[in-house]
Amino acid sequence: MVGEESEEKKVKDDGIFKVTEIYMYVQQSPDGKESVVTILDDNIIMPCITASDKALPKLRKIAQAHVDKTHCKVALLHFTGREEMEVLEEILVKPVDQMMFDR
């Protein structure tokens, strides 16, 4: 099966799961443009993307339904490697009355 790497290999020595690969279903339109297959559920857009190969059978059913409805080709893509492009952290903002005393 696609994604033979076990979940154990994705867990670092400290026991924390780390995303090291991504699977996604991508629609290929007749003009060659690609877009991630998504589903709309309760006004929430959910892309068919997962970091776990265990979720692929469920996503495959969604992707096949998309193909049947749109008649567009859909491909399963597998991306490996990890590069942190940016890390966002909480920004603590002082209340206005406290900022006046920082001068």
N, C-alpha and C positions, 0 to 999 in steps of 0.2 A: 504494500500500500504506500501511497505517497506519504512522506513525512515519517519514515521509519524511526527517526530519533525518538527515544523515549523521553517522557516527562522528567525522569530522573536526571538526564543529562543537562536539562535546562535549570536545574537547581544548583546554585553555588554551594561551596563548602559551608557557608553559614546557614544553609537551609532555606534561603530566600529565593523564590522563583524570579528569574530574570528573563526578559524577552530577548531571544537571540535570533529568532526568525519569525517571518510573517507569511501567512498564506492569504491570498485574496482572489476572488473571482472578478474578472475584468471583462466587460462587454466590448466587443470589437465591432463597430458599426461598419456598414458597407463602404463608407468613404475613408476607412482606416483609423478613425479616431477611437481612442480608448477611454473608458470611464469605469469606475468601480461599481459593481452591481450593488444596489441598495434596496431595502424594503422599507415601506412606510407602515408604522404600527402605532396607532393612537397619536398621530401627528408627530411622531419621532422618527427621524431618518436613521436607519441602522445599516451601515455598510457591511458587506459580506467579507469581513476581514477577521482573522483569528491568529493567535500565537500558538494555538494548540492543535495538533493534527487530529485530536480526538473530536473536535467540532466539525471537521470536514464533511462527514456524511450528512449532517443536518444542513450545512451550508450548500452542499451539492444539490440537495432537493430544491432549495430556494433558487439556486442558479439555473437548474433545469426548468423550473416553472417560468423563470424569466425568459429563457430561450423559447419555450413554447408560446409565450405571450407576444414577444417582440420579434421573433424569427431572426434575431441577431446571434452571431457566434459568441460564446463565452469561453474564456480560458482561465484555468487555475494557474496563478503565478505564485512562485515561492521565492522569497527574498531572504538572504542570510547575511549574517554580519550585523554588527551593532556599532553605531557611531552617534554619540550624544551631540547633537547640534546646538542645543540650548537647554539650560536647566532653569526653570522658573521656581522661585521661592516666594513665600509670603512676604509682603512688604508691610511693615508695621508703621502706621501713621499716628503720630501723636495728636491728641486733641488740640484744637487751636489755642486754648488757654495755656497749655503747657509749652507750646512753641514760642510764645512771647517771652518766656523766661530763659530761653536758650541763647540769647544774645550776649 
